[in-house]
Amino acid sequence: MNEAEKGDYDRLAARFRLHLRCEHCVAESQFFVDVPRVDDAPTGIDELLESAFLERQRFVCSICANPIGLIAGVVQLRLPEACDA
């Protein structure tokens, strides 16, 4: 990993993969969410699901462009610097 990539990860508090299901066409998709390192940033799945940060995220189905969907699952991804330590 180069220094620029490390700098990008240093600015993140957490990274998540959301599994979404469209309410209109029932298509499933994935959406990646990077949480910036700020005060009260959600750093775990429970914190993310309860956070205002998640409420501000906008999702649109890539098939039918419907903006309404369900979060079917959340996976917290490890940041690379945590693996290097």
MDAnalysis code that builds the backbone (N, CA, C; Angstrom):
import MDAnalysis as mda
import numpy as np

u = mda.Universe.empty(255, n_residues=85, atom_resindex=np.repeat(np.arange(85), 3), trajectory=True)
u.add_TopologyAttr("name", ["N", "CA", "C"] * 85)
u.add_TopologyAttr("resid", np.arange(1, 86))
u.add_TopologyAttr("resname", ["MET", "ASN", "GLU", "ALA", "GLU", "LYS", "GLY", "ASP", "TYR", "ASP", "ARG", "LEU", "ALA", "ALA", "ARG", "PHE", "ARG", "LEU", "HIS", "LEU", "ARG", "CYS", "GLU", "HIS", "CYS", "VAL", "ALA", "GLU", "SER", "GLN", "PHE", "PHE", "VAL", "ASP", "VAL", "PRO", "ARG", "VAL", "ASP", "ASP", "ALA", "PRO", "THR", "GLY", "ILE", "ASP", "GLU", "LEU", "LEU", "GLU", "SER", "ALA", "PHE", "LEU", "GLU", "ARG", "GLN", "ARG", "PHE", "VAL", "CYS", "SER", "ILE", "CYS", "ALA", "ASN", "PRO", "ILE", "GLY", "LEU", "ILE", "ALA", "GLY", "VAL", "VAL", "GLN", "LEU", "ARG", "LEU", "PRO", "GLU", "ALA", "CYS", "ASP", "ALA"])
u.atoms.positions = np.array([
    [0.849, -1.167, 0.000],
    [0.000, 0.000, 0.000],
    [0.898, 1.235, 0.000],
    [0.607, 2.204, -0.881],
    [1.434, 3.398, -0.935],
    [0.979, 4.425, 0.104],
    [1.762, 5.485, 0.257],
    [1.491, 6.486, 1.295],
    [0.162, 7.206, 1.064],
    [-0.217, 7.451, -0.185],
    [-1.490, 8.126, -0.475],
    [-2.667, 7.268, -0.013],
    [-2.601, 5.957, -0.268],
    [-3.675, 5.067, 0.177],
    [-3.747, 5.023, 1.692],
    [-2.587, 4.993, 2.371],
    [-2.578, 4.997, 3.831],
    [-3.215, 6.270, 4.365],
    [-2.941, 7.399, 3.724],
    [-3.530, 8.670, 4.131],
    [-5.038, 8.649, 4.001],
    [-5.549, 8.027, 2.942],
    [-7.002, 7.912, 2.762],
    [-7.622, 7.108, 3.895],
    [-6.996, 6.004, 4.270],
    [-7.537, 5.161, 5.330],
    [-7.410, 5.819, 6.699],
    [-6.401, 6.655, 6.889],
    [-6.245, 7.357, 8.166],
    [-7.417, 8.294, 8.433],
    [-8.100, 8.725, 7.401],
    [-9.240, 9.637, 7.550],
    [-10.554, 8.897, 7.811],
    [-10.520, 7.558, 7.801],
    [-11.739, 6.773, 7.998],
    [-11.832, 6.226, 9.421],
    [-13.049, 6.300, 9.979],
    [-13.319, 5.679, 11.277],
    [-13.740, 4.229, 11.080],
    [-14.443, 3.964, 9.968],
    [-14.933, 2.605, 9.698],
    [-15.386, 2.506, 8.246],
    [-15.522, 1.279, 7.790],
    [-16.028, 0.993, 6.441],
    [-17.014, -0.166, 6.554],
    [-18.143, -0.044, 5.848],
    [-19.195, -1.056, 5.897],
    [-19.654, -1.416, 4.488],
    [-20.137, -2.657, 4.346],
    [-20.809, -3.091, 3.114],
    [-22.260, -3.350, 3.487],
    [-23.172, -2.618, 2.848],
    [-24.601, -2.791, 3.101],
    [-25.201, -3.646, 1.997],
    [-25.997, -4.611, 2.384],
    [-26.731, -5.434, 1.435],
    [-28.150, -4.869, 1.390],
    [-28.564, -4.416, 0.215],
    [-29.837, -3.721, 0.061],
    [-30.786, -4.521, -0.817],
    [-32.077, -4.367, -0.562],
    [-33.115, -4.989, -1.387],
    [-34.089, -3.898, -1.810],
    [-34.278, -3.742, -3.111],
    [-35.174, -2.724, -3.663],
    [-36.625, -3.073, -3.327],
    [-37.377, -2.093, -2.871],
    [-38.786, -2.303, -2.545],
    [-39.644, -2.457, -3.798],
    [-39.174, -1.953, -4.925],
    [-39.969, -1.980, -6.154],
    [-39.734, -3.245, -6.974],
    [-38.477, -3.500, -7.338],
    [-38.199, -4.639, -8.225],
    [-37.587, -5.828, -7.480],
    [-37.358, -5.700, -6.197],
    [-36.830, -6.735, -5.315],
    [-35.403, -7.162, -5.697],
    [-34.709, -6.342, -6.474],
    [-33.311, -6.637, -6.813],
    [-32.452, -6.422, -5.574],
    [-31.390, -7.216, -5.466],
    [-30.466, -7.059, -4.354],
    [-29.185, -6.433, -4.873],
    [-28.602, -5.574, -4.052],
    [-27.358, -4.911, -4.428],
    [-26.521, -4.662, -3.184],
    [-25.306, -4.192, -3.419],
    [-24.404, -3.861, -2.330],
    [-24.013, -2.395, -2.449],
    [-23.794, -1.784, -1.306],
    [-23.409, -0.381, -1.255],
    [-22.332, -0.258, -0.191],
    [-21.224, 0.375, -0.532],
    [-20.135, 0.540, 0.419],
    [-20.229, 1.909, 1.063],
    [-20.052, 1.961, 2.375],
    [-20.132, 3.203, 3.131],
    [-18.818, 3.398, 3.879],
    [-18.160, 4.519, 3.601],
    [-16.966, 4.909, 4.340],
    [-17.366, 5.989, 5.329],
    [-17.068, 5.763, 6.594],
    [-17.404, 6.711, 7.653],
    [-16.155, 7.535, 7.959],
    [-16.236, 8.858, 7.766],
    [-15.060, 9.681, 8.061],
    [-14.769, 9.739, 9.553],
    [-13.506, 9.943, 9.894],
    [-13.071, 10.030, 11.280],
    [-13.428, 11.424, 11.818],
    [-14.603, 11.515, 12.462],
    [-15.084, 12.752, 13.084],
    [-15.653, 12.389, 14.454],
    [-15.973, 13.413, 15.255],
    [-16.576, 13.158, 16.559],
    [-17.876, 12.381, 16.387],
    [-18.104, 11.401, 17.239],
    [-19.316, 10.570, 17.249],
    [-19.520, 9.758, 15.976],
    [-18.453, 9.480, 15.247],
    [-18.565, 8.648, 14.047],
    [-18.899, 7.220, 14.457],
    [-19.856, 6.583, 13.775],
    [-20.164, 5.187, 14.095],
    [-18.999, 4.285, 13.698],
    [-18.573, 3.434, 14.635],
    [-17.436, 2.553, 14.363],
    [-17.803, 1.080, 14.425],
    [-19.064, 0.776, 14.670],
    [-19.540, -0.604, 14.707],
    [-20.909, -0.683, 14.035],
    [-21.371, -1.883, 13.792],
    [-22.636, -2.078, 13.080],
    [-23.807, -1.493, 13.851],
    [-23.887, -1.769, 15.153],
    [-24.999, -1.226, 15.948],
    [-24.987, 0.293, 15.941],
    [-23.804, 0.882, 16.094],
    [-23.700, 2.339, 16.068],
    [-24.130, 2.893, 14.716],
    [-23.734, 2.217, 13.641],
    [-24.112, 2.667, 12.295],
    [-25.619, 2.643, 12.120],
    [-26.263, 1.542, 12.511],
    [-27.702, 1.406, 12.306],
    [-28.508, 2.420, 13.102],
    [-27.955, 2.910, 14.197],
    [-28.646, 3.888, 15.029],
    [-28.237, 5.324, 14.707],
    [-27.323, 5.520, 13.781],
    [-26.718, 6.828, 13.571],
    [-27.486, 7.708, 12.585],
    [-27.307, 9.000, 12.778],
    [-27.826, 9.985, 11.820],
    [-27.025, 9.909, 10.529],
    [-25.769, 9.435, 10.616],
    [-24.938, 9.296, 9.419],
    [-25.613, 8.390, 8.394],
    [-26.146, 7.268, 8.838],
    [-26.801, 6.339, 7.925],
    [-28.077, 6.946, 7.353],
    [-28.809, 7.694, 8.155],
    [-30.036, 8.334, 7.679],
    [-29.758, 9.314, 6.545],
    [-28.568, 9.902, 6.517],
    [-28.225, 10.876, 5.471],
    [-27.779, 10.217, 4.176],
    [-27.510, 8.921, 4.190],
    [-27.075, 8.224, 2.987],
    [-28.262, 8.020, 2.049],
    [-28.044, 8.162, 0.770],
    [-29.099, 7.973, -0.230],
    [-28.741, 6.787, -1.113],
    [-29.684, 5.897, -1.262],
    [-29.499, 4.701, -2.075],
    [-30.507, 4.727, -3.215],
    [-30.062, 4.327, -4.394],
    [-30.941, 4.252, -5.560],
    [-30.681, 2.911, -6.233],
    [-31.746, 2.197, -6.537],
    [-31.622, 0.896, -7.200],
    [-30.968, 1.082, -8.572],
    [-29.961, 0.287, -8.856],
    [-29.259, 0.389, -10.137],
    [-30.070, -0.185, -11.292],
    [-31.138, -0.915, -10.987],
    [-31.961, -1.502, -12.047],
    [-33.156, -0.621, -12.391],
    [-33.927, -0.216, -11.369],
    [-35.161, 0.531, -11.641],
    [-35.124, 1.979, -11.152],
    [-34.020, 2.390, -10.529],
    [-33.823, 3.758, -10.028],
    [-34.763, 4.130, -8.891],
    [-35.370, 3.159, -8.247],
    [-36.242, 3.423, -7.101],
    [-35.379, 3.811, -5.900],
    [-35.758, 4.880, -5.187],
    [-34.955, 5.300, -4.033],
    [-35.332, 4.615, -2.720],
    [-36.282, 3.704, -2.746],
    [-36.747, 3.075, -1.515],
    [-36.251, 1.625, -1.476],
    [-35.594, 1.286, -0.378],
    [-35.092, -0.072, -0.243],
    [-34.933, -0.447, 1.211],
    [-34.674, -1.702, 1.433],
    [-34.456, -2.232, 2.777],
    [-33.001, -2.624, 2.939],
    [-32.471, -2.386, 4.119],
    [-31.144, -2.888, 4.432],
    [-31.329, -4.329, 4.893],
    [-30.849, -5.261, 4.096],
    [-31.012, -6.676, 4.405],
    [-29.861, -7.211, 5.244],
    [-28.728, -6.518, 5.244],
    [-27.590, -6.952, 6.030],
    [-26.480, -5.922, 6.007],
    [-25.617, -5.972, 7.014],
    [-24.481, -5.056, 7.117],
    [-23.255, -5.870, 7.534],
    [-22.151, -5.613, 6.868],
    [-20.882, -6.244, 7.204],
    [-19.874, -5.133, 7.464],
    [-19.182, -5.203, 8.590],
    [-18.129, -4.240, 8.851],
    [-16.847, -4.769, 8.231],
    [-16.197, -3.944, 7.439],
    [-14.965, -4.334, 6.763],
    [-13.765, -3.810, 7.538],
    [-12.701, -4.570, 7.539],
    [-11.482, -4.139, 8.228],
    [-10.754, -3.121, 7.367],
    [-10.241, -2.111, 8.016],
    [-9.425, -1.127, 7.323],
    [-8.015, -1.675, 7.202],
    [-7.334, -1.428, 6.089],
    [-6.003, -2.021, 5.879],
    [-4.979, -1.711, 6.953],
    [-5.003, -0.508, 7.554],
    [-3.988, -0.220, 8.556],
    [-4.163, -1.079, 9.784],
    [-5.375, -1.543, 10.068],
    [-5.597, -2.435, 11.203],
    [-4.924, -3.789, 10.935],
    [-4.837, -4.179, 9.682],
    [-4.204, -5.453, 9.328],
    [-2.678, -5.342, 9.370],
    [-2.164, -4.127, 9.135],
    [-0.719, -3.927, 9.111],
    [-0.111, -3.818, 10.500],
    [-0.947, -3.523, 11.512],
    [-0.429, -3.275, 12.873],
    [0.047, -4.552, 13.531],
])
